[in-house]
Every structure is written in C-alpha cells, then in structure tokens.
Amino acid sequence: MKSEQIQNLIESLSPRMAETKPEAEARVEKAKAYCAEHGKNRMARLIKGDLSGIQMFIYNVNRAEDVDGGAAKRLRGRSFYVSAACLAFSTELLANLDLPACCRLSWSGGKFLLMVPERDGLADRVWEWKEGIDYWLWGEVWGDLFLNLAISHPYSVDEVDRKYIAISQDLQNQLELGKLRKFESTLSEEIYVAVGAGAAVYHDRVFENNYVEECHSCNHLPRVGESHLEGQKVNLCMVCNDHEKIGSFPRLPTHPFVVCRTEATQAEEELWKEKGVKFHDTWIVLCDDPIPPDAERVPAFSPELYQPGEEKRKIAELCDVCTLIPSQRIKGKMNCLEDRLATRFHCLAALANEKQDTKGNKKIAVMAGDMDHLSVVMNAVPGVTLKQAVTLGELIYHFFTVDMIKRLKAYQLYLAYSGGDDFVVIGAWDRVVEFAAELSERWEEMLPEGARLTFSAGLQITNPQYPIYEGIDSAQRLLKNAKEEGRNRIDVMGIVMEWERFRKALKEAKWLKDQVRDASVLDGPITIGFLYRMYDIWREYDEKWRKERDPVGLRYISQLTTHIQRNVKDTLGGNEVKAWLQPLLNPSDEKLLPHFRFILDWVVLMKRK
C-alpha cells in the first residue's frame, strides 16, 4: 500500500462521515501552527500514550450470585473508565505543560497522540508527570493498567509531516520497550493501596499479611468485607464497587458527552461528583444539557429494553421467558423496571428469536472485532504524512464508534468496548449474527476498489449464565484464529469464513429455515429431525475425511444420499432442497461444504423448541 492509496481511502470514507475529515485536518493544522509559533526554533515533538492491560482489566468481571449480579454494569463501567482515563491523562499532560487542547491530535480507546512545541526541559517535565501517574495507577487499580509514553526527538514542524513514518516507528519501538519495563521505578518502593475504608501496603498483599478474601467478581483484589462504605457490596473489591457505580450513571448507556475538569474548575461550575470519575488530578464529568462546547464523546451503549409505557408488554415478552431462576428473576424484573436497560445478560438473551413462535435457545453471542494490519498502515507505509495518519485514524474511529453505535441501537446490542479499531459487542445471538453481516457489508461498500484495509472478527454463542469474561475470551481466541486463517474473515464457533461467504451463508440459512415443517410452515419439505440427523452425517465427513483423510469418512456420501431420498418430500420445495444439498455429495466441494455447519447451527438454533 502506498501513500496515494491511503489518500484514496480517506476520500472514500469521508462522504459517510462528513465532518470527521475536515475536523481532523484542521486539528493537525492548528497544532502545527501553535508549535511553529511557540516552539524553540520552530521545533516540535510528538508524544504518544498507550494504556496497556486494557483487555484483561475490562473483561475481568464475573457473575457472582452472592453480590446480586451487576456484571453488565461493571463491564460497562470498566469500559467507560478506560476510555475516560485516556482522555483524562492526555488532558492533564497538556495542562501540566501549559499547552492548549489543540495540541492533542487524537485520542481513542487507550491511545492518544500529542504534538507539542519544543521547550527547554520538556522531556523532564513529561517524565516527572508520568512518574506521578505510575504511582497513582498502582494505588488505584493495583497496576492492572499501565500508561506507556513515548517522546520523539525534536523536529521542525515541516519535518514532522515529512518524516512521520520514521518518527512513528521510533515511538512504537519506545512503547514496546516500555511495556517490558512498566512500573520499574514504582515497584522499588512501598506503595499504599486502598483496601476497604483503610489502607494496606502492596507488601501485605504479596505475602498475605492481614489479607482478606478476594473479590467475588474480579477474583483479584481483596473484597471490602465488613469495612465497606454505605452502598458498597461487601463481596466486591473497591475497584469493582466503583466501576459498578460508574456503570449505573443514567447518561452512560447512550454514547455520553463528557468534559475534563480540574478539582477547582469542577467546583466552580457546580458539576456533580456523582456524575464524574477522578483520574489523578483530573475529573471526567458526564454532561447534562446543554452540552458544553468543549465536550467529548466516550463510546458506550446499552440497549433500552422498552420505552416508557411498554412495561407490561415487555415483561410478558422478556421476563417470562428469562432463563434466570425464579428468585433471581424477581430481582431482575425490579432492575429492568427501574432502568429499562439490560441489567443482566439474561435480558439480552430473552430478545433472541423474539419474532419466532419458539421460545427456546435464549442465548447470547459475543463478537470481538479488530482491524487487520492497521499498525502497518499507520506506521510503515512510505510517504504517509502526519495529517493522513491522523485523519484516517479518526475516520476509522468514527466508523467503529459513532456509526457502529447507531446500528447497535437498531439491533439492541450491548457495546462492551470500542477502542476505535477494535470492539466487543454482546447481545441476543441471532441479532449479533445479523449485525456482523451488516457491519462487514457497510465497511466494504465504503472502501475504494482494490483497498486492502479489512477487519476480522470472532463470534462465540453461549448461555447467558456462562461467565461473561470466558465468553469474551472465547470470542478473542476465535478472532485470533480468523486472522491466522488469512484475515478479512469471521470465525463463528470454529467455522472460519470470508465475509462475503459468511453473508451468503446467512442468506442460505434463512432460506433453509423456511423449508422446515412446523406450526409456521405447514407444508415444509423437511423436518427439524432431518437436520439433527445431518449433524451425525456431517461429523462423519468432518472428523474422518476432512481432518484425517480416512477413506472410511467417505461413507457420509451414501448416508447422505439415503437420508435425502427417505426424508425430503417430492414436492417443488423438496426438489429445491435436494438441489441445494447436492454439492455436499462431492467431498472436494468448495461451494457449500466449508460453511454448511454454520447454516445447520443457525437453523437449528432458530427452530428448536
């Protein structure tokens, strides 16, 4: 890929996100102008920040029965916390250097990029501030998150643009080295860590002196126990209690606006601490109307289960088919009535097959997605300028946050995290599958012909009572497998397909569902039992022939032939089914065999009673 192709990408993506390109380009020009005016000898530096440990931190939540649920809120709170931390740290660093907001070129997920004017002692001031952040992060979240910083050498403002790729590669190398040395200075001293209403040193945690039982959600930090404050859950740690509180903010589920404020300015503007989170010396505060002009948006979304006035109808449709045990269902109804949100993943599962006459298969799906080779595009394509890199990054961030959240709302899906180029969504399994197909198609439609900027995904279908962190971990493993199989693919429960084939398979699955005879399709040519038997035949092919090349596995051909002849009706619809199944009789078929298991799973899940 060349810089000209990067520019073509920018021009192709821009029409769908009209304001993003000019805003990003104007931001770069303002930063360059400020650095040229205030920088020593018109010199400037780039500073890149990167929070590490994000995935383990966000997804380390568990559904603990003795803490009365709240996993969805804790997950939402942790996701918001990470995005807000990135914004807060970049804002505080600029304030510490006495620089305006225009010097922040971008921030998304756990990353930020600053362009600052060269000054005497600049690097020393940055590293001194960074040391304070290390101490704070260690004490606040016990080192689960680490802010990694990289500072470029000083360059003239024009050189920063021309030499951006070389500068970016140097910054990336610094970040990689920094990950190997995280908390290097902090670990050498006694660091106090908040525990309950008191405090304990890290030494006590390591050597188990006066150490209490672990949190029943993250299974990592000590639970607050009897020293809990009012409103806290005794079996959660301080961090999980705080994040569940953050996840309960009313404005949080709707892609909220936030502002950055110091302690003093927050008091002056009479902003509520109950709607804010403090990061070191900076507050991130959720905004009420009217929205301040300096407000930023943090990616977050939780679906409303119903609108005001629809309580009775939705309780009948959702709560009565909820998979919670009766005692939990009562509390679940109370939460749903109060928040109208999916306070438990069982609520999302109840949306599955909502328009079907079947009430089974109330499952959820977790989808993890990530851009392919984005770091190569941003850091290694010859000739790419600073403006191009920032603009393309902002366009991708806009698509996988603002644009994607509009679709999440339509499908009633839950955004667990969006970092701009990677994301995790959770929802009713059939809706997540549909969402994946639409998202991939929309992305491909926006790209110019021949563009190779793609993304991959992993999709795990699971029961709502299954620990959500394990579901997310499974989706992440499937995502990794999709990338290893060639990228630009989705792995659905171990079945890897290119996006175009996946969308085609979904259309075929919908067609096959309409051929299954039941109360809604009285004259269907096949039965659900026919499809169950297909699993045994498929297993014969998959395990013995496809994987082991054992000729015994070819028995599936005669088994399938007999099965079709005996169990598919000789009608017009039956002949269509027979013709559609015909490619399966060829063991080297590439038309249907590679994704047939996905089609089978989808139809059975939709039709099972």
Secondary structure as the mmCIF struct_conf table of DSSP 4:
data_model
#
loop_
_struct_conf.conf_type_id
_struct_conf.id
_struct_conf.beg_label_comp_id
_struct_conf.beg_label_asym_id
_struct_conf.beg_label_seq_id
_struct_conf.end_label_comp_id
_struct_conf.end_label_asym_id
_struct_conf.end_label_seq_id
HELX_RH_AL_P HELX_RH_AL_P1 SER A 3 LEU A 13
HELX_RH_3T_P HELX_RH_3T_P1 SER A 14 MET A 17
TURN_TY1_P TURN_TY1_P1 ALA A 18 GLU A 19
HELX_RH_AL_P HELX_RH_AL_P2 THR A 20 HIS A 38
BEND BEND1 GLY A 39 GLY A 39
HELX_RH_3T_P HELX_RH_3T_P2 LYS A 40 ARG A 42
STRN STRN1 MET A 43 SER A 52
BEND BEND2 GLY A 53 GLY A 53
HELX_RH_AL_P HELX_RH_AL_P3 ILE A 54 TYR A 59
HELX_RH_3T_P HELX_RH_3T_P3 GLU A 65 VAL A 67
TURN_TY1_P TURN_TY1_P2 ASP A 68 ASP A 68
HELX_RH_AL_P HELX_RH_AL_P4 ALA A 71 ASN A 96
TURN_TY1_P TURN_TY1_P3 LEU A 97 ASP A 98
HELX_RH_3T_P HELX_RH_3T_P4 ALA A 101 CYS A 103
STRN STRN2 ARG A 104 SER A 108
TURN_TY1_P TURN_TY1_P4 GLY A 109 GLY A 110
STRN STRN3 LYS A 111 PRO A 117
TURN_TY1_P TURN_TY1_P5 ASP A 120 GLY A 121
HELX_RH_AL_P HELX_RH_AL_P5 LEU A 122 VAL A 141
TURN_TY1_P TURN_TY1_P6 TRP A 142 GLY A 143
BEND BEND3 ASP A 144 LEU A 145
STRN STRN4 PHE A 146 ILE A 151
HELX_LH_PP_P HELX_LH_PP_P1 SER A 152 PRO A 154
STRN STRN5 TYR A 155 SER A 156
HELX_RH_AL_P HELX_RH_AL_P6 VAL A 157 ARG A 162
TURN_TY1_P TURN_TY1_P7 LYS A 163 LYS A 163
HELX_RH_AL_P HELX_RH_AL_P7 TYR A 164 LEU A 180
TURN_TY1_P TURN_TY1_P8 ARG A 181 SER A 185
HELX_RH_3T_P HELX_RH_3T_P5 THR A 186 SER A 188
BEND BEND4 GLU A 189 GLU A 189
STRN STRN6 TYR A 192 VAL A 195
TURN_TY1_P TURN_TY1_P9 GLY A 196 ALA A 197
STRN STRN7 GLY A 198 VAL A 201
HELX_RH_AL_P HELX_RH_AL_P8 TYR A 202 PHE A 207
TURN_TY1_P TURN_TY1_P10 GLU A 208 ASN A 210
HELX_LH_PP_P HELX_LH_PP_P2 GLU A 213 GLU A 213
STRN STRN8 GLU A 214 GLU A 214
HELX_LH_PP_P HELX_LH_PP_P3 CYS A 215 CYS A 215
TURN_TY1_P TURN_TY1_P11 HIS A 216 CYS A 218
BEND BEND5 ASN A 219 LEU A 221
STRN STRN9 PRO A 222 ARG A 223
HELX_RH_3T_P HELX_RH_3T_P6 GLY A 225 SER A 227
HELX_LH_PP_P HELX_LH_PP_P4 HIS A 228 LEU A 229
TURN_TY1_P TURN_TY1_P12 GLU A 230 GLY A 231
TURN_TY1_P TURN_TY1_P13 VAL A 234 ASN A 235
BEND BEND6 LEU A 236 LEU A 236
STRN STRN10 CYS A 237 CYS A 237
HELX_RH_AL_P HELX_RH_AL_P9 MET A 238 ILE A 246
TURN_TY1_P TURN_TY1_P14 GLY A 247 SER A 248
TURN_TY1_P TURN_TY1_P15 PRO A 250 PRO A 253
STRN STRN11 THR A 254 THR A 254
STRN STRN12 PHE A 257 THR A 262
HELX_RH_AL_P HELX_RH_AL_P10 GLU A 263 GLU A 268
TURN_TY1_P TURN_TY1_P16 GLU A 269 GLU A 270
HELX_RH_3T_P HELX_RH_3T_P7 LYS A 273 LYS A 275
STRN STRN13 GLY A 276 PHE A 279
TURN_TY1_P TURN_TY1_P17 HIS A 280 ASP A 281
STRN STRN14 THR A 282 LEU A 286
HELX_LH_PP_P HELX_LH_PP_P5 CYS A 287 ASP A 288
BEND BEND7 ASP A 289 PRO A 290
HELX_LH_PP_P HELX_LH_PP_P6 ILE A 291 PRO A 292
TURN_TY1_P TURN_TY1_P18 PRO A 293 ASP A 294
STRN STRN15 GLU A 296 ARG A 297
STRN STRN16 PHE A 301 PHE A 301
STRN STRN17 GLU A 304 GLU A 304
BEND BEND8 LEU A 305 LEU A 305
TURN_TY1_P TURN_TY1_P19 PRO A 308 GLY A 309
HELX_RH_AL_P HELX_RH_AL_P11 GLU A 311 GLU A 317
TURN_TY1_P TURN_TY1_P20 LEU A 318 LEU A 318
HELX_RH_3T_P HELX_RH_3T_P8 CYS A 319 VAL A 321
BEND BEND9 LEU A 324 LEU A 324
HELX_RH_AL_P HELX_RH_AL_P12 PRO A 326 ASP A 339
STRN STRN18 LEU A 341 LEU A 341
BEND BEND10 ARG A 344 ARG A 344
HELX_RH_AL_P HELX_RH_AL_P13 PHE A 345 ALA A 349
TURN_TY1_P TURN_TY1_P21 ALA A 350 LYS A 355
BEND BEND11 GLN A 356 ASP A 357
STRN STRN19 ILE A 364 MET A 371
BEND BEND12 ASP A 372 HIS A 373
HELX_RH_AL_P HELX_RH_AL_P14 LEU A 374 ALA A 380
BEND BEND13 VAL A 381 VAL A 381
TURN_TY1_P TURN_TY1_P22 PRO A 382 GLY A 383
HELX_RH_AL_P HELX_RH_AL_P15 LEU A 386 HIS A 398
HELX_RH_PI_P HELX_RH_PI_P1 PHE A 399 ASP A 403
HELX_RH_AL_P HELX_RH_AL_P16 MET A 404 TYR A 411
TURN_TY1_P TURN_TY1_P23 GLN A 412 GLN A 412
STRN STRN20 TYR A 414 SER A 418
BEND BEND14 GLY A 420 ASP A 421
STRN STRN21 ASP A 422 ALA A 428
HELX_RH_AL_P HELX_RH_AL_P17 TRP A 429 MET A 446
BEND BEND15 LEU A 447 LEU A 447
HELX_LH_PP_P HELX_LH_PP_P7 PRO A 448 PRO A 448
TURN_TY1_P TURN_TY1_P24 GLU A 449 GLY A 450
STRN STRN22 PHE A 455 THR A 462
TURN_TY1_P TURN_TY1_P25 PRO A 464 GLN A 465
BEND BEND16 TYR A 466 TYR A 466
HELX_RH_AL_P HELX_RH_AL_P18 ILE A 468 GLU A 484
TURN_TY1_P TURN_TY1_P26 GLU A 485 GLY A 486
BEND BEND17 ARG A 487 ASN A 488
STRN STRN23 ARG A 489 VAL A 492
TURN_TY1_P TURN_TY1_P27 MET A 493 GLY A 494
STRN STRN24 ILE A 495 GLU A 498
HELX_RH_AL_P HELX_RH_AL_P19 TRP A 499 LYS A 513
TURN_TY1_P TURN_TY1_P28 ASP A 514 GLN A 515
STRN STRN25 VAL A 516 VAL A 516
BEND BEND18 ASP A 518 SER A 520
TURN_TY1_P TURN_TY1_P29 LEU A 522 ASP A 523
BEND BEND19 PRO A 525 PRO A 525
STRN STRN26 ILE A 526 ILE A 526
HELX_RH_AL_P HELX_RH_AL_P20 ILE A 528 ARG A 539
HELX_RH_PI_P HELX_RH_PI_P2 GLU A 540 ARG A 546
TURN_TY1_P TURN_TY1_P30 LYS A 547 GLU A 548
HELX_RH_3T_P HELX_RH_3T_P9 PRO A 551 LEU A 554
HELX_RH_AL_P HELX_RH_AL_P21 ARG A 555 ASN A 567
BEND BEND20 VAL A 568 VAL A 568
BEND BEND21 ASP A 570 THR A 571
HELX_RH_AL_P HELX_RH_AL_P22 LEU A 572 LEU A 581
HELX_RH_3T_P HELX_RH_3T_P10 GLN A 582 LEU A 585
BEND BEND22 ASN A 586 ASN A 586
TURN_TY1_P TURN_TY1_P31 PRO A 587 SER A 588
BEND BEND23 GLU A 590 LEU A 592
HELX_RH_AL_P HELX_RH_AL_P23 LEU A 593 LYS A 607
#
